[in-house]
Amino acid sequence: MNDITSQELKQRQQNGETPLIIDVREPWENEESRIDGSRNIPLGSLPDRLEELEDLKEQEIIVHCKGGGRSASAKAFLVQHGFRNVRNLLGGITGYQQEQA
């Protein structure tokens, strides 16, 4: 599945859509800034918390971090474990916040 831009995500949110967004940054980063409705599962915890997401293998999941690197790793990991519809937020939360301006 193709990755998603901040602009596309914001447009969907403005249209009332609530995609599942997973923030793979550390908890302290999530406390500093977050995307409304996102769920914080740090990249290092993902293998241990995979069962929380087991029922979502067919659903769209958007992963993000600060700039896109960790979330690219999270996307690859989830795809390896049978998730079919994982998208990386290009530019991460940094790009998302700049899009608001």
C-alpha positions as CSV (number, residue, x, y, z in Angstrom):
1,M,0.0,0.0,0.0
2,N,1.2,3.5,-0.8
3,D,2.3,5.8,2.0
4,I,0.3,8.8,3.0
5,T,1.1,12.5,3.0
6,S,0.3,14.9,5.8
7,Q,-2.0,16.8,3.4
8,E,-4.0,13.6,2.5
9,L,-4.3,12.6,6.2
10,K,-5.5,16.1,7.2
11,Q,-8.1,16.1,4.4
12,R,-9.4,12.8,5.5
13,Q,-9.6,14.0,9.2
14,Q,-11.5,17.1,8.1
15,N,-13.9,14.9,6.2
16,G,-14.7,13.1,9.5
17,E,-12.6,10.0,8.9
18,T,-10.8,8.5,11.9
19,P,-8.1,6.1,10.6
20,L,-6.1,4.1,13.1
21,I,-2.9,6.1,13.6
22,I,0.0,4.5,15.6
23,D,2.7,6.8,16.9
24,V,5.9,4.7,17.2
25,R,7.8,7.4,19.0
26,E,8.8,7.2,22.7
27,P,6.2,8.1,25.3
28,W,8.0,11.4,26.2
29,E,7.9,12.4,22.5
30,N,4.2,11.6,22.4
31,E,3.6,13.8,25.4
32,E,5.3,16.8,23.7
33,S,3.1,16.6,20.6
34,R,0.6,14.1,19.2
35,I,-1.9,13.7,16.4
36,D,-5.4,13.6,17.9
37,G,-6.7,10.1,18.2
38,S,-3.3,8.4,17.7
39,R,-2.2,5.4,19.8
40,N,1.3,5.4,21.2
41,I,3.1,2.1,20.7
42,P,6.9,2.8,20.7
43,L,8.9,1.0,18.0
44,G,10.8,-1.0,20.6
45,S,7.6,-2.2,22.2
46,L,5.9,-3.2,18.9
47,P,6.9,-6.9,18.9
48,D,5.6,-7.3,22.5
49,R,2.4,-5.5,21.8
50,L,1.6,-7.1,18.4
51,E,-1.3,-9.1,19.9
52,E,-3.1,-5.8,20.6
53,L,-3.3,-5.2,16.9
54,E,-4.0,-8.8,15.8
55,D,-7.6,-8.1,14.9
56,L,-6.6,-5.2,12.7
57,K,-4.7,-7.1,10.0
58,E,-7.1,-6.1,7.3
59,Q,-7.7,-2.5,8.4
60,E,-5.8,0.5,7.3
61,I,-3.1,1.4,9.8
62,I,-1.1,4.7,9.5
63,V,2.2,4.7,11.4
64,H,4.2,7.8,12.2
65,C,7.2,9.0,14.1
66,K,9.1,12.3,14.1
67,G,10.4,12.2,10.5
68,G,9.5,8.9,8.9
69,G,12.4,6.6,9.7
70,R,11.2,4.7,12.7
71,S,7.7,4.4,11.2
72,A,9.2,3.0,8.0
73,S,10.7,0.2,10.2
74,A,7.4,-0.2,11.9
75,K,5.6,-0.5,8.6
76,A,8.0,-3.2,7.4
77,F,7.6,-5.1,10.7
78,L,3.8,-5.1,10.5
79,V,3.8,-6.1,6.9
80,Q,6.1,-9.0,7.7
81,H,3.6,-10.1,10.3
82,G,0.6,-10.2,8.0
83,F,-0.8,-6.7,8.1
84,R,-2.0,-5.9,4.7
85,N,-2.8,-2.2,4.7
86,V,-0.1,-0.3,6.5
87,R,0.9,3.2,5.4
88,N,3.7,5.4,6.6
89,L,3.0,9.1,7.3
90,L,5.6,10.8,5.0
91,G,7.5,13.4,6.9
92,G,6.2,12.2,10.2
93,I,4.7,14.4,12.8
94,T,7.1,17.2,11.8
95,G,5.6,17.3,8.3
96,Y,2.1,17.0,9.8
97,Q,2.6,20.0,12.1
98,Q,4.1,22.1,9.3
99,E,1.0,21.3,7.2
100,Q,-1.2,23.0,9.8
101,A,0.6,26.3,9.3
